Amino acid sequence: MALRFVVSLALVAMIVGEHVNPYSIPSEYTPRPTYPTRPPYKPQPTYRPKPTYRPKPTYTPRPTYPPKPTYTPKPTYGHPTPTYGPPPAYGHQPVKPSCAAATTKTWCLEDKEYPSYELQAAAHQHKDKLLTLYADVADLNTALSVDGLKTHYDETYLCPSETQYVRPLRAQNTDGKWRVIVNNIKVDYLTLTQTTRIEECLNPGHACPLVPVCYESKCLQKSIYHRFLVYDPYDQYFPFAIETFKLPASCDCLLGAFNLYH
């Protein structure tokens, strides 16, 4: 009997189990909580465009200064500007300048054709070398030409003569060629001058006036060799040089040979 009861219970359980939903949730099971839905995704912000900078300021133009004043020309000190003639052919200098046409002297103290402008430009162009040459002749001393007497037979002032200190503009050198002498030329703040002492006999070859007539005598012109800084306009490389010139230095009284020993 007990066995039948157990079997019947099993069959009942099987039948009941066939009608029960296997996926049904037991009454004691709590359902999962319902979470709130996510908000819709916001798109990323679009960045602002780069600012457009202001254009560079246009600077004001430079002020227009008034034009440079036109300087007044240099005053002419009583001498008109010399008018230079046409230059001679290259490499050929005139045999005798116009300043020496009416005199027998071998130097000129005045020269209307003196090339002062060309000489000034050449002096600035070759300033360093020119000043070196000028320093070689600037300190020449002519005081010992006839000023002092050393022995009994030295030169004396028995003959009339004319002495002067001059600055020649042109002169004839020892080779017989006429040269332009650098004088009164400004280089920066320095004025280049060349002064020499000359003494000329007033009556060369005549008898000495202070010597008795019974003695044979005559006035004799003596010379000295002087170095000058000269300008050669036809030398395109370096137009300056130092050359030697023969100038009158003293006027002596020459006695006869017999009189010198008595």
C-alpha positions in Angstrom: 0.0 0.0 0.0 2.7 2.3 0.8 4.4 1.6 -2.5 1.2 2.5 -4.4 0.9 5.7 -2.6 4.5 6.7 -3.4 4.1 5.8 -7.1 0.8 7.8 -7.3 2.4 10.8 -5.8 5.2 10.6 -8.3 2.8 10.5 -11.2 0.8 13.4 -9.9 4.0 15.4 -9.6 4.9 14.6 -13.2 1.6 15.6 -14.5 1.6 18.8 -12.6 5.1 19.6 -13.7 4.1 19.3 -17.4 1.7 22.2 -17.0 4.1 24.5 -15.1 6.2 27.1 -17.1 9.9 26.2 -16.6 10.9 29.9 -17.0 8.4 31.3 -14.7 9.9 33.4 -11.9 9.1 32.2 -8.5 7.0 34.5 -6.4 9.8 35.2 -4.0 12.2 36.4 -6.8 12.5 40.3 -7.1 13.0 41.7 -10.6 16.0 43.8 -11.6 15.7 47.5 -11.2 15.0 49.5 -14.3 17.8 52.1 -14.8 17.1 55.4 -16.4 18.0 55.6 -20.0 21.1 57.5 -21.0 20.6 61.0 -22.3 21.3 61.5 -26.0 25.0 62.1 -26.7 25.8 65.7 -27.3 28.1 66.3 -30.2 31.5 67.9 -29.4 31.5 71.7 -29.5 32.9 73.2 -32.7 35.8 75.4 -31.8 35.7 79.0 -32.6 37.7 80.0 -35.6 41.0 81.8 -35.1 40.6 85.5 -34.7 41.5 87.6 -37.6 44.1 90.0 -36.4 44.1 93.6 -37.3 46.2 94.5 -40.2 49.6 96.0 -39.5 49.4 99.7 -39.1 50.7 101.6 -42.1 53.5 103.8 -40.7 53.5 107.4 -41.5 56.0 108.3 -44.2 59.3 110.0 -43.3 59.1 113.7 -43.0 60.3 115.5 -46.0 63.1 117.8 -44.8 63.7 121.0 -46.5 66.4 120.9 -49.2 69.9 121.6 -48.3 70.8 125.2 -48.5 72.7 126.2 -51.6 76.0 127.7 -50.2 77.1 131.0 -51.5 80.2 130.8 -53.7 83.5 131.6 -52.3 84.3 135.3 -52.5 86.8 136.3 -55.2 89.5 138.3 -53.5 90.2 140.8 -56.2 91.6 138.1 -58.6 89.4 136.7 -61.4 89.2 133.0 -61.9 92.0 132.0 -64.3 90.9 130.7 -67.6 92.9 127.6 -68.5 93.9 127.0 -72.0 93.5 123.6 -73.7 95.8 121.0 -72.1 98.8 119.9 -74.2 99.0 116.5 -75.7 99.6 113.6 -73.2 103.2 113.2 -72.3 104.3 116.5 -73.7 104.9 119.5 -71.5 105.4 123.0 -72.8 109.0 124.0 -73.3 108.5 127.3 -71.5 105.3 128.4 -69.7 103.6 131.7 -70.5 104.7 133.2 -67.1 108.3 133.0 -68.2 107.8 134.4 -71.7 108.7 138.0 -70.7 111.6 137.3 -68.3 115.0 135.6 -68.3 114.5 134.2 -64.8 114.2 130.5 -64.3 111.3 130.7 -61.9 107.8 132.3 -61.8 106.2 133.9 -58.7 102.9 134.6 -60.5 101.2 132.2 -62.9 97.8 132.7 -64.4 97.9 129.1 -65.7 98.8 127.5 -62.4 96.7 124.3 -62.1 95.5 124.9 -58.6 92.2 122.9 -59.0 93.9 119.9 -60.6 96.7 120.0 -58.0 94.2 120.2 -55.2 92.3 117.2 -56.4 95.5 115.2 -56.8 96.6 116.2 -53.4 93.5 114.8 -51.8 93.7 111.6 -53.8 97.3 110.9 -52.8 97.3 112.6 -49.4 99.3 110.0 -47.4 102.2 109.7 -49.9 102.2 113.4 -50.6 102.5 114.4 -46.9 105.4 111.9 -46.6 107.3 113.7 -49.5 106.4 117.1 -48.1 107.8 116.3 -44.7 111.1 115.6 -46.5 111.4 119.2 -47.9 109.3 121.2 -45.4 112.1 121.8 -42.9 114.9 122.8 -45.2 116.9 125.6 -43.8 118.5 128.3 -46.1 119.9 130.4 -43.2 123.5 129.2 -43.9 123.5 130.3 -47.5 125.1 133.8 -47.0 124.0 135.0 -43.6 127.0 134.0 -41.5 130.7 134.7 -42.2 133.1 131.9 -41.1 136.5 132.7 -42.6 138.3 135.7 -44.1 137.7 134.5 -47.6 133.9 134.0 -47.2 131.5 136.0 -49.3 130.9 139.6 -48.4 128.4 142.3 -49.3 130.7 144.3 -51.6 128.2 144.1 -54.5 124.7 145.5 -54.6 122.1 142.7 -54.5 118.4 142.2 -53.8 117.4 139.5 -51.3 113.9 138.1 -50.9 112.0 135.1 -49.6 109.8 133.7 -52.3 107.3 130.9 -53.0 107.8 130.0 -56.6 104.9 128.5 -58.6 107.0 127.2 -61.5 110.7 126.8 -61.9 113.2 125.2 -64.3 115.0 122.2 -62.8 118.6 121.2 -63.3 117.6 119.2 -66.4 116.2 122.3 -68.1 112.6 121.2 -67.7 109.9 123.5 -66.3 108.0 122.1 -63.4 104.9 123.0 -61.4 105.9 123.6 -57.8 103.5 122.7 -55.0 102.6 125.9 -53.1 99.6 127.2 -51.2 97.8 123.9 -51.5 95.4 122.8 -48.7 95.3 119.2 -47.6 92.7 118.8 -44.9 93.8 121.5 -42.3 97.4 121.8 -43.5 98.5 124.3 -46.2 101.5 123.1 -48.1 104.0 125.9 -48.8 107.6 125.9 -49.9 109.7 129.1 -49.3 113.2 129.7 -50.3 115.7 132.6 -50.0 117.2 134.1 -53.1 119.7 136.9 -53.6 120.3 138.4 -57.0 123.1 140.6 -58.1 121.9 143.9 -59.4 125.0 144.4 -61.6 126.6 141.0 -62.3 129.9 141.2 -64.2 130.6 144.8 -63.2 133.4 146.0 -61.0 132.7 145.9 -57.3 131.8 149.4 -56.2 133.5 149.3 -52.9 136.8 148.1 -54.2 139.4 150.6 -55.5 139.7 150.9 -59.2 143.3 149.9 -59.2 142.2 146.4 -58.2 140.7 144.0 -60.7 137.3 142.9 -59.4 133.8 142.0 -60.6 130.5 141.1 -59.1 129.7 137.4 -59.4 126.3 135.7 -59.0 126.5 132.5 -57.0 123.8 129.8 -56.9 122.5 127.1 -54.6 120.8 123.9 -55.3 117.3 123.6 -53.7 114.9 120.7 -53.6 111.2 121.3 -54.3 108.1 119.1 -54.2 106.7 119.3 -57.8 103.5 118.2 -59.5 103.5 116.5 -62.9 99.9 116.5 -64.4 100.9 113.8 -67.0 101.9 111.2 -64.4 98.7 109.2 -63.9 100.1 106.9 -61.3 101.6 109.3 -58.7 102.0 112.9 -60.0 104.3 114.1 -57.2 108.1 114.0 -56.9 111.0 115.9 -55.4 113.4 117.5 -57.9 116.4 119.8 -57.7 116.5 123.4 -58.9 119.3 125.9 -59.2 118.5 129.3 -57.7 120.6 132.5 -57.0 121.9 132.4 -53.5 124.4 135.3 -53.1 126.3 138.1 -54.9 130.0 137.9 -54.4 132.9 140.2 -55.3 135.6 138.3 -57.1 139.1 139.8 -57.0 142.0 139.0 -59.4 144.3 136.1 -58.6 147.2 138.5 -57.7 145.1 140.5 -55.3 144.0 137.4 -53.4 147.5 136.9 -52.1 148.5 140.5 -51.5 
